[in-house]
Amino acid sequence: MRRLLKLVLPAIFFLICKPTGAQVFLHPNQAMKSPETIVINRIETTNGFSTFSLSIENRIKDGYFCADRNIFLVYPDGTRSKLLKAEGVEVCPDYHRFREPGEKLDFRFVFPAIKENTPWVDLIEECSSGCTFFYGITLDSELNRRLDELFIKAEKVSPEASIGLFKSMIDELDSKNLGIEGLLYINIINASLEAGDKVGASVWYRRMLTSGAPRLGYYIKFLSDKGVKF
């Protein structure tokens, strides 16, 4: 992508309510993730469980991957739900070794059902190093649709025009404590710098610092690692 950070690649999102009461989310947006090549393909909640179908692509020689037993869904209020089982992936210290770069592994994480009316969750692996995480997994169909449109439009216009697009969304969502909020700030700061407006970037950076956005410290570190400090 020309300007937008890679972690904001737009995702197609659908919410399907089946007669059984099941909910299916395809490719939900998230604010930040690690490792770079891991993706959530599907979330399905039915019969008292929520199943996350994921895939990861290997990009190095002799790559390997495993899932720690300590994996949690973290709700906006800080309460947590622990992984019940992992399917299709080895549990550490055992591991899946990839045969070659470009190989993909499909696997599933099963949790207790996500609480009703939850707007977003984090998925976090607690381990010693190289831990998997997804911050701000958005579980609102209308918001995801609008985010998809926002990222697509912002990619097609000038940095100056994209600032206005992100500003409009931030102004609307700033008070809602949503998991995606920090990502919007990162993109407007990035667009300001690309437009050559360091003063504007610093203003939005300071606004981000006082926004109370969930996981704010991780976004500050992300910008710092990119050399963005004010």
HUWOVEN-V352878 format. One record per residue. N is the residue number from 0. RES is the residue in one small letter. SS is DSSP state (helix for helix, strand for strand, loop for the rest). PHI is phi in degrees with one decimal (* if undefined). NEAR is the number of other ideal C-beta (glycine too) atoms within 12 Angstrom. Layout:
n:N res:RES ss:SS phi:PHI near:NEAR
n:N res:RES ss:SS phi:PHI near:NEAR
This chain:
n:0 res:m ss:loop phi:* near:17
n:1 res:r ss:loop phi:-71.1 near:15
n:2 res:r ss:loop phi:-128.3 near:29
n:3 res:l ss:loop phi:-66.8 near:30
n:4 res:l ss:loop phi:-62.0 near:34
n:5 res:k ss:helix phi:-60.7 near:21
n:6 res:l ss:helix phi:-69.7 near:34
n:7 res:v ss:helix phi:-111.4 near:36
n:8 res:l ss:loop phi:-51.7 near:23
n:9 res:p ss:loop phi:-63.3 near:28
n:10 res:a ss:loop phi:-121.3 near:31
n:11 res:i ss:loop phi:-78.4 near:22
n:12 res:f ss:loop phi:-129.9 near:31
n:13 res:f ss:loop phi:-134.4 near:20
n:14 res:l ss:strand phi:-122.4 near:25
n:15 res:i ss:strand phi:-117.1 near:19
n:16 res:c ss:strand phi:-101.3 near:15
n:17 res:k ss:loop phi:-87.1 near:13
n:18 res:p ss:loop phi:-57.2 near:7
n:19 res:t ss:loop phi:-75.6 near:13
n:20 res:g ss:loop phi:93.1 near:15
n:21 res:a ss:loop phi:-69.0 near:22
n:22 res:q ss:strand phi:-120.4 near:30
n:23 res:v ss:strand phi:-126.5 near:26
n:24 res:f ss:strand phi:-113.3 near:36
n:25 res:l ss:strand phi:-104.4 near:23
n:26 res:h ss:loop phi:49.0 near:27
n:27 res:p ss:loop phi:-66.4 near:45
n:28 res:n ss:loop phi:-67.2 near:42
n:29 res:q ss:loop phi:-141.4 near:40
n:30 res:a ss:loop phi:-81.5 near:39
n:31 res:m ss:strand phi:-153.7 near:41
n:32 res:k ss:strand phi:-148.8 near:36
n:33 res:s ss:strand phi:-156.1 near:25
n:34 res:p ss:loop phi:-72.5 near:25
n:35 res:e ss:loop phi:-60.8 near:19
n:36 res:t ss:loop phi:-93.0 near:25
n:37 res:i ss:strand phi:-89.9 near:34
n:38 res:v ss:strand phi:-137.8 near:32
n:39 res:i ss:strand phi:-95.9 near:36
n:40 res:n ss:strand phi:-88.0 near:26
n:41 res:r ss:strand phi:-162.8 near:30
n:42 res:i ss:strand phi:-124.9 near:43
n:43 res:e ss:strand phi:-125.9 near:31
n:44 res:t ss:strand phi:-112.3 near:32
n:45 res:t ss:strand phi:-162.6 near:22
n:46 res:n ss:loop phi:53.3 near:15
n:47 res:g ss:loop phi:83.8 near:17
n:48 res:f ss:strand phi:-132.5 near:24
n:49 res:s ss:strand phi:-118.8 near:35
n:50 res:t ss:strand phi:-109.0 near:33
n:51 res:f ss:strand phi:-98.0 near:46
n:52 res:s ss:strand phi:-96.5 near:28
n:53 res:l ss:strand phi:-125.4 near:37
n:54 res:s ss:strand phi:-146.7 near:24
n:55 res:i ss:strand phi:-136.8 near:32
n:56 res:e ss:strand phi:-105.7 near:21
n:57 res:n ss:loop phi:-85.0 near:25
n:58 res:r ss:loop phi:-123.4 near:18
n:59 res:i ss:loop phi:-131.2 near:17
n:60 res:k ss:loop phi:-71.4 near:13
n:61 res:d ss:loop phi:61.0 near:14
n:62 res:g ss:loop phi:-71.0 near:24
n:63 res:y ss:strand phi:-147.9 near:22
n:64 res:f ss:strand phi:-153.7 near:37
n:65 res:c ss:loop phi:-148.6 near:29
n:66 res:a ss:strand phi:-114.2 near:36
n:67 res:d ss:loop phi:-72.8 near:28
n:68 res:r ss:loop phi:-70.6 near:21
n:69 res:n ss:loop phi:-94.5 near:18
n:70 res:i ss:strand phi:-121.2 near:35
n:71 res:f ss:strand phi:-133.2 near:29
n:72 res:l ss:strand phi:-93.3 near:38
n:73 res:v ss:strand phi:-115.1 near:31
n:74 res:y ss:strand phi:-86.1 near:27
n:75 res:p ss:loop phi:-54.5 near:30
n:76 res:d ss:loop phi:-85.9 near:15
n:77 res:g ss:loop phi:93.3 near:15
n:78 res:t ss:loop phi:-68.2 near:16
n:79 res:r ss:strand phi:-129.1 near:21
n:80 res:s ss:strand phi:-130.7 near:29
n:81 res:k ss:strand phi:-86.3 near:22
n:82 res:l ss:loop phi:-55.6 near:32
n:83 res:l ss:loop phi:-87.9 near:21
n:84 res:k ss:strand phi:-163.1 near:20
n:85 res:a ss:strand phi:-111.8 near:31
n:86 res:e ss:strand phi:-124.7 near:20
n:87 res:g ss:loop phi:83.1 near:23
n:88 res:v ss:loop phi:-143.7 near:34
n:89 res:e ss:loop phi:-72.7 near:20
n:90 res:v ss:strand phi:-96.9 near:23
n:91 res:c ss:loop phi:-55.1 near:24
n:92 res:p ss:loop phi:-85.4 near:12
n:93 res:d ss:loop phi:-67.0 near:15
n:94 res:y ss:loop phi:-153.8 near:19
n:95 res:h ss:strand phi:-91.6 near:23
n:96 res:r ss:strand phi:-99.5 near:17
n:97 res:f ss:loop phi:-76.9 near:24
n:98 res:r ss:loop phi:-78.4 near:14
n:99 res:e ss:loop phi:-161.7 near:14
n:100 res:p ss:loop phi:-60.7 near:14
n:101 res:g ss:loop phi:95.0 near:15
n:102 res:e ss:loop phi:-71.2 near:22
n:103 res:k ss:strand phi:-114.9 near:24
n:104 res:l ss:strand phi:-120.0 near:32
n:105 res:d ss:strand phi:-99.7 near:22
n:106 res:f ss:strand phi:-154.4 near:31
n:107 res:r ss:strand phi:-138.2 near:27
n:108 res:f ss:strand phi:-114.9 near:41
n:109 res:v ss:strand phi:-113.0 near:31
n:110 res:f ss:strand phi:-123.2 near:32
n:111 res:p ss:strand phi:-57.0 near:23
n:112 res:a ss:loop phi:-54.2 near:23
n:113 res:i ss:loop phi:-60.9 near:34
n:114 res:k ss:loop phi:-58.6 near:23
n:115 res:e ss:loop phi:-61.6 near:12
n:116 res:n ss:loop phi:63.0 near:11
n:117 res:t ss:loop phi:-82.5 near:29
n:118 res:p ss:loop phi:-76.9 near:29
n:119 res:w ss:strand phi:-165.4 near:41
n:120 res:v ss:strand phi:-141.3 near:42
n:121 res:d ss:strand phi:-104.4 near:39
n:122 res:l ss:strand phi:-116.1 near:40
n:123 res:i ss:strand phi:-132.3 near:33
n:124 res:e ss:strand phi:-99.7 near:35
n:125 res:e ss:loop phi:-98.1 near:21
n:126 res:c ss:loop phi:-148.8 near:21
n:127 res:s ss:loop phi:-81.6 near:11
n:128 res:s ss:loop phi:-163.3 near:12
n:129 res:g ss:loop phi:59.7 near:20
n:130 res:c ss:loop phi:-74.4 near:23
n:131 res:t ss:loop phi:-83.1 near:37
n:132 res:f ss:strand phi:-153.8 near:32
n:133 res:f ss:strand phi:-130.8 near:40
n:134 res:y ss:strand phi:-103.8 near:36
n:135 res:g ss:strand phi:68.7 near:43
n:136 res:i ss:strand phi:-68.2 near:45
n:137 res:t ss:strand phi:-85.0 near:41
n:138 res:l ss:loop phi:-115.5 near:38
n:139 res:d ss:loop phi:-130.5 near:28
n:140 res:s ss:helix phi:-61.7 near:23
n:141 res:e ss:helix phi:-68.1 near:15
n:142 res:l ss:helix phi:-63.9 near:29
n:143 res:n ss:helix phi:-62.3 near:33
n:144 res:r ss:helix phi:-61.4 near:21
n:145 res:r ss:helix phi:-69.2 near:25
n:146 res:l ss:helix phi:-63.5 near:41
n:147 res:d ss:helix phi:-56.9 near:27
n:148 res:e ss:helix phi:-63.0 near:22
n:149 res:l ss:helix phi:-59.8 near:33
n:150 res:f ss:helix phi:-65.4 near:35
n:151 res:i ss:helix phi:-65.3 near:21
n:152 res:k ss:helix phi:-64.0 near:21
n:153 res:a ss:helix phi:-63.4 near:36
n:154 res:e ss:helix phi:-70.9 near:26
n:155 res:k ss:helix phi:-91.4 near:18
n:156 res:v ss:loop phi:-112.3 near:22
n:157 res:s ss:loop phi:-70.1 near:19
n:158 res:p ss:helix phi:-55.4 near:28
n:159 res:e ss:helix phi:-61.7 near:21
n:160 res:a ss:helix phi:-69.5 near:20
n:161 res:s ss:helix phi:-66.6 near:35
n:162 res:i ss:helix phi:-58.1 near:32
n:163 res:g ss:helix phi:-62.4 near:22
n:164 res:l ss:helix phi:-64.7 near:31
n:165 res:f ss:helix phi:-68.4 near:42
n:166 res:k ss:helix phi:-60.6 near:27
n:167 res:s ss:helix phi:-60.2 near:20
n:168 res:m ss:helix phi:-69.2 near:29
n:169 res:i ss:helix phi:-62.4 near:31
n:170 res:d ss:helix phi:-58.1 near:19
n:171 res:e ss:helix phi:-77.0 near:19
n:172 res:l ss:helix phi:-99.1 near:32
n:173 res:d ss:helix phi:-55.3 near:25
n:174 res:s ss:helix phi:-92.0 near:12
n:175 res:k ss:helix phi:-98.0 near:23
n:176 res:n ss:loop phi:56.7 near:22
n:177 res:l ss:loop phi:-91.2 near:38
n:178 res:g ss:loop phi:-65.6 near:42
n:179 res:i ss:loop phi:-85.7 near:48
n:180 res:e ss:helix phi:-59.4 near:39
n:181 res:g ss:helix phi:-60.2 near:43
n:182 res:l ss:helix phi:-64.0 near:48
n:183 res:l ss:helix phi:-64.1 near:46
n:184 res:y ss:helix phi:-62.9 near:46
n:185 res:i ss:helix phi:-58.0 near:43
n:186 res:n ss:helix phi:-69.8 near:44
n:187 res:i ss:helix phi:-72.5 near:46
n:188 res:i ss:helix phi:-65.0 near:44
n:189 res:n ss:helix phi:-62.5 near:37
n:190 res:a ss:helix phi:-64.8 near:36
n:191 res:s ss:helix phi:-63.2 near:33
n:192 res:l ss:helix phi:-65.3 near:30
n:193 res:e ss:helix phi:-66.7 near:26
n:194 res:a ss:loop phi:-80.7 near:23
n:195 res:g ss:loop phi:79.7 near:14
n:196 res:d ss:loop phi:-104.3 near:21
n:197 res:k ss:helix phi:-68.8 near:17
n:198 res:v ss:helix phi:-63.4 near:15
n:199 res:g ss:helix phi:-61.9 near:26
n:200 res:a ss:helix phi:-60.8 near:30
n:201 res:s ss:helix phi:-68.0 near:20
n:202 res:v ss:helix phi:-63.0 near:20
n:203 res:w ss:helix phi:-71.8 near:36
n:204 res:y ss:helix phi:-62.8 near:30
n:205 res:r ss:helix phi:-66.4 near:17
n:206 res:r ss:helix phi:-64.4 near:27
n:207 res:m ss:helix phi:-60.5 near:36
n:208 res:l ss:helix phi:-61.3 near:21
n:209 res:t ss:loop phi:-103.1 near:13
n:210 res:s ss:loop phi:-77.3 near:30
n:211 res:g ss:loop phi:72.8 near:18
n:212 res:a ss:loop phi:-59.0 near:34
n:213 res:p ss:loop phi:-55.9 near:33
n:214 res:r ss:loop phi:61.4 near:36
n:215 res:l ss:helix phi:-54.7 near:28
n:216 res:g ss:helix phi:-59.2 near:17
n:217 res:y ss:helix phi:-70.7 near:29
n:218 res:y ss:helix phi:-72.4 near:37
n:219 res:i ss:helix phi:-62.3 near:25
n:220 res:k ss:helix phi:-64.7 near:16
n:221 res:f ss:helix phi:-58.0 near:31
n:222 res:l ss:helix phi:-65.2 near:32
n:223 res:s ss:helix phi:-61.2 near:16
n:224 res:d ss:helix phi:-63.2 near:12
n:225 res:k ss:loop phi:-89.7 near:18
n:226 res:g ss:loop phi:83.8 near:10
n:227 res:v ss:loop phi:-100.5 near:25
n:228 res:k ss:loop phi:-141.9 near:18
n:229 res:f ss:loop phi:-135.0 near:21
